[in-house]
C-alpha cells in the first residue's frame, strides 16, 4: 500500500466512513446513482431502524478463545459470513471496478456477486476470480433468457442469482435530482463535475476510455453490447413484467449449478422458490431502490426461515453496515449476508486496498462482537440472544 492510499484510509474506521470519502471523490451524479434510493427513502430508513429495534442479550464467563467466523454455503467454506452484493456500473465508480471487487473477495475467501448491469464482460471477471457468482436481469423473451443462461454457464460461473423484484422500472426521480441519467448524457454539467473531481476523472473515467473505450453494458444479453450513452439503454433493461414461476422453472431445467432468487420478502414466495427447485433465496428490498416503503428484509427473516425450514439457503441484504448487523441476521435465521454500497465506495476511493480494508473492518467487528456475545461459532447464534424493542420483529409465519 503506497503512502497516498494509506493516508486516505487512515480515517476510515467503519464501513459508514467510506460514504463520506466517496461523496468527495465521485462526481455528484455518479455518487447519487450509487447512494440513491426510491422516492421518500422510506425503505432505506426502515432497513436501519430494523437493526436498531433489536438488542443483544449476551452471556458471560464463556471461554471464547476459539472464535471462528467461518461459514459454509453451497458446499464451500468461506472465511466470513458476508459477501459483496451485486452493484451495477461499478466500473464507472472505480477503474475495472467489477474485477477489483471480485479479486478482492477471492483473496479474502468471501463470495462476490457480479451484477448483470455491469460494464465488464462476465468472462473477464470469471477468469480473474473463478469463485464469483453472476446476477442476471433477465431479458424479455424465453429465447434470449436461454441464451443468457447458456453464456453464464460457458463462462464457468457456478452460482446464478436471478433478481426478481424489478418486474418494472422503479421511480428514478432521485437519480434525476442528482443529475444522473440513463443513458448517460455528456453535457456541461457533467463536464464541470469532471473538472471538479480530477482524481476520479483521470484515475477512473479517462483511464477507462484510453484502455477499453466507451463503457458498454456487457452482460444484459448474449454477446450484445450496449454503450452507456446509447438511447436504447432503458429499453434493453426493461421488459421483465411478464416473468413468472414458469420462467424460473425453465431456467432451473437448464441451469446445472446453484440457482438463487434475489428480491424475496414474502414467506410464501420463499416457499415457492424452494418448491420450484431453487437452491436458495436472498431476502432483499433492493437496498430501498425499488418499491419505496417495502418492508425491511431483517423483519421478515424469522417468518421466511420458518416457511422454508432449516435445509434451504436463506441469505439477506439491504442496509447492513456493522458486524452487529450481520450477527443479528444470522441469529434470526439467515445463513449469509451480502453488502453493497460500502464496498463500491471502498473500491472507488482506494481500489483493491480499499476493498481489503473494508472486508477487514467488518471481519474484525464480527470477531469482537462474537467474543462479547459469549460465542465461539456462528451456529451458536439464535433468536434467544435478541431482545426486540416494542415487538419490532414479526414472528408470525402464517402469510397464506
Buried (B, 14 or more C-beta within 10 A) or exposed (E): EEEEBEEBBEEBEBBEBBBEBBBEBBBBBBBBBBBBBBBEBBBBBBBBBBBEBBEBEEEEEEEBEEBEBEBEBBEEEBBBBBBBBBBBBBBBBBBBBBBBBBBBBBBBBBBBBBBBBBBBBBBBBBBBBEBBBBBBBBBBEEEBBBBBBEBBBEBEBBBBBBBBBBEEEBEBEBBEEBBBBBBBEEEEEBEEBBEEBEBBBEBBBBBBEEEBEEBBBBBBBEEBBBBBBBEEBEEBBBBBEEBEEEBBEBBBEBBEBBBBBBBBBBBEBBBBBBEBEBBBBBBBBBBBBBBBEBBBBBBBBBBBBBBBEEEBBBBBBBBBBBBBBBBBBBBBBBBBBBBBBBBBBBBBBBBBBBBBBBBEBBBEBBBEBBBBBBBBEBEBBEBEBBEEEEEBBBEEEEBE
